[in-house]
Amino acid sequence: MSSHKTDLEYLNIINKYINNENFQQTKDIEHHGITRFEHSLKVSYYSYKVAKALKLDYKETAIGGLLHDFFISDNKTNIERVESVFTHPKLALKTAENEFDLTTKEKDMIRSHMFPLNLSVPKYMESWIVSLTDKCIAFGELSLKFRFKVKYAYNLLLLFMIGVIK
């Protein structure tokens, strides 16, 4: 699979968005162990590739995927981070609408990307692609970020199960 850095068609689609002054601020926000900018690029690019392979609207999918987490936040406490899981799609949509003219489908991708954690059900196949791609990528990023903690928890679970079986 080609890289987003060398896929000229993809870069032409997202160029005005990634060069937006406010979107550039996402480079300074930690998100799943990387930056929100990097996370959004991954979701956008892989969603774009899937939509293109399925002969769907890959241009809107690239944009919706890129903007799905476009909000500026300073979540410092664990409570704020947990609340953000449920509230950030609306905030991202509001931020994206303030910066860009969005299609109905792009708005739906942003609004519904956290389904089923929020109750906004994706209305389009492209929205489902962004939502599922986001979850896969977030899982991978969080696995890397918490790899030692996950391994520790996994080992504790195994020990517990062995104790129960005995």
NORZI-V351421 format. One record per residue. RES is the residue in three letters. SS is DSSP state (A for helix, B for strand, O for the rest). BURIAL is b if it has 16 or more other ideal C-beta (glycine too) atoms within 10 Angstrom, else e. Layout:
BEGIN
res: [RES & RES]
ss: [SS & SS]
burial: [BURIAL & BURIAL]
END
This chain:
BEGIN
res: [MET & SER & SER & HIS & LYS & THR & ASP & LEU & GLU & TYR & LEU & ASN & ILE & ILE & ASN & LYS & TYR & ILE & ASN & ASN & GLU & ASN & PHE & GLN & GLN & THR & LYS & ASP & ILE & GLU & HIS & HIS & GLY & ILE & THR & ARG & PHE & GLU & HIS & SER & LEU & LYS & VAL & SER & TYR & TYR & SER & TYR & LYS & VAL & ALA & LYS & ALA & LEU & LYS & LEU & ASP & TYR & LYS & GLU & THR & ALA & ILE & GLY & GLY & LEU & LEU & HIS & ASP & PHE & PHE & ILE & SER & ASP & ASN & LYS & THR & ASN & ILE & GLU & ARG & VAL & GLU & SER & VAL & PHE & THR & HIS & PRO & LYS & LEU & ALA & LEU & LYS & THR & ALA & GLU & ASN & GLU & PHE & ASP & LEU & THR & THR & LYS & GLU & LYS & ASP & MET & ILE & ARG & SER & HIS & MET & PHE & PRO & LEU & ASN & LEU & SER & VAL & PRO & LYS & TYR & MET & GLU & SER & TRP & ILE & VAL & SER & LEU & THR & ASP & LYS & CYS & ILE & ALA & PHE & GLY & GLU & LEU & SER & LEU & LYS & PHE & ARG & PHE & LYS & VAL & LYS & TYR & ALA & TYR & ASN & LEU & LEU & LEU & LEU & PHE & MET & ILE & GLY & VAL & ILE & LYS]
ss: [O & O & O & O & O & O & O & A & A & A & A & A & A & A & A & A & A & A & O & O & A & A & A & A & A & A & A & A & O & B & B & O & O & B & B & A & A & A & A & A & A & A & A & A & A & A & A & A & A & A & A & A & A & O & O & O & O & A & A & A & A & A & A & A & A & A & A & O & O & O & O & O & O & O & O & O & O & A & A & A & A & A & A & A & A & A & A & A & A & A & A & A & A & A & A & A & A & A & A & O & O & O & O & A & A & A & A & A & A & A & A & A & O & O & O & O & O & O & O & O & O & O & O & O & A & A & A & A & A & A & A & A & A & A & A & A & A & A & A & A & A & A & A & A & A & O & A & A & A & A & A & A & A & A & A & A & A & A & A & A & A & A & A & A & A & O]
burial: [e & e & e & b & e & e & b & e & e & b & e & e & b & b & e & e & b & b & e & b & e & e & b & e & e & b & e & e & b & e & b & b & e & e & e & b & b & e & b & b & b & b & b & b & b & b & b & b & b & b & b & b & e & e & e & b & b & b & b & b & b & b & b & b & b & b & b & b & b & b & b & e & b & e & e & e & e & e & e & e & e & e & e & e & e & e & e & b & b & e & b & b & b & e & b & b & e & e & e & e & e & b & e & e & b & b & b & b & b & b & b & b & b & b & b & e & e & b & e & b & e & b & e & b & e & b & b & b & b & b & b & b & b & b & e & e & b & b & e & e & b & e & e & e & e & e & e & e & e & e & e & e & e & e & e & e & e & e & e & e & e & e & e & e & e & e]
END
